[in-house]
């Protein structure tokens, strides 16, 4: 969005950039590109302002100055300056991560920018770091009953480690000292999730979705569980106006009973096509065959209400709705389907090495980085015995 020159010289007293009327109320609303970049005050109510246009110009000047790096938080030697370098440097890890991961990074970076952006790196010591960690971990004032925010605080400190590490790489003063301090700090994290759905629970959820004519969810959730796929590899991801990464019909050969797909998370390291033998997943094939031939084009998982692939939040809410309708455990989440697939195979005697290849995780402590077709086939065959015996 381009702003007029009068944004700074006040030559047009009535110029009110970013002003909107929402239900008759005056609201200053930051443009989407700035919010996506980490601006933390997207909406400001203006009805109590004596001079609404002047207030709009003031808010917009702050926004533009922040975005282009002319506000005080970007002075060299401050955390704000380090954060902006991390966001914009060509070889920063920020530039290498996927769109969805970058979105999560932005949430953390904006919180650090707001809380410590003006603090100088030279004035940061061990006590300051632990004080910030304690503050991040404290219960939310809006939901104190939820208890300490251990996971959120751990993510914040992990992001701080990443910032300081980047500072070391670009030879920013004081970052080597801060990295040494952080290396001596321990920040508590939650234990890994131990919740996973049973096959019976999956069957119940899928049956309810089919009965309610939400075939998209029935197919997608069945695919997550039967094939052990991550949600993003099934429903895809919206990167702004562009949808990528999900299962499309050109990947599926129904007569040949196979699915060919590149795993999204590991595609940077391994772009080999992985194959799943769908003859071992008759329930999934039956669901796919329920879709009429004229719908077998483009994305497979398309929301019936919108006619488009799901947003991640909508997919999770749809799972929550069916979970509650079926009276299934509240602690169960949509993302647990993949864990259910691996746990079921483990319980049926699959070897750890084979499970690791099936899961396609990033290191040897969980699973190998690359998934092999023979491992996938053996796991699918093994799991198929339970419900065909």
LINDAJO-V689398 format. One line per field, one symbol per residue. ss: DSSP state (H for helix, E for strand, C for the rest). psi: psi as a letter, one per 40 degrees, with the letter a starting at -180 (. if undefined). burial: 1 if it has 16 or more other ideal C-beta (glycine too) atoms within 10 Angstrom, else 0. Layout:
ss = ???
psi = ???
burial = ???
//
This chain:
ss = CCCCCHHHHCCCCCCCCCEEEECCEEEEECCHHHHHCCCCCCEEECCCCCCHHHHHHHHHHHHHHHHCCCCHHHCCCEHHHHHHHHHHCCCCHHHHCCHHHHHHHHHHHHHHHHHHCCCEHHHCCHHHHHHHHHHHHCCCCCCHHHCCCHHHHHHHHHHHHHHHHHHHHCCCCCHHHHHHHHHCCCCCCCCCCCCCCCHHHHHHHHHHHHHCCCHHHHHHHHHHHHHCCCHHHHHCEEECCEEECCCEHHHEECCCCEEEECCCCCCCCCCCCEEEEHHHCHHHHHHHHCCCHHHCCCECCCCCCCCCCCCHHHHHHHHHHHHHHCCCCCCCCHHHHHHHHHHHHHHCCCCHHHHHHHHCCCCCCCCCCCCCHHHHHHHHHHHHHHHHC
psi = hhiideddefegdehgiehihhfehhhhhhidddddeehegdhhhedehdgddddddddddddddddefeieeehheidddddddddeideiddeeiidddddddddddddddddedehiddehiddddddddddddiiiddgdeeaigddddddddddddddddddddefhieddddddddeeihhiiiiihehiiidddddddddddddefgddddddddddddefiiddedeahhgbehhieihideehgddefihhihhddedddheihihhheeegdddddddedhideegiaidghhdddeiiiiddddddddddddddefihdehideeddddddddddeeeiiddddddddfieieediidhhiddddddddddddddee.
burial = 00100010000000111110000001110110011001100000010000011011101110110110001011000111111111100001010001000100110111111001111010010000100110011000000000001000111110110111011000010110010001000010000000011010110111011100011111111111111111111111110000101111001100000010101111000000011111011011101100100000001111100000111100100110011000010001110111111111100001000111111110000011001000111111011100000
//
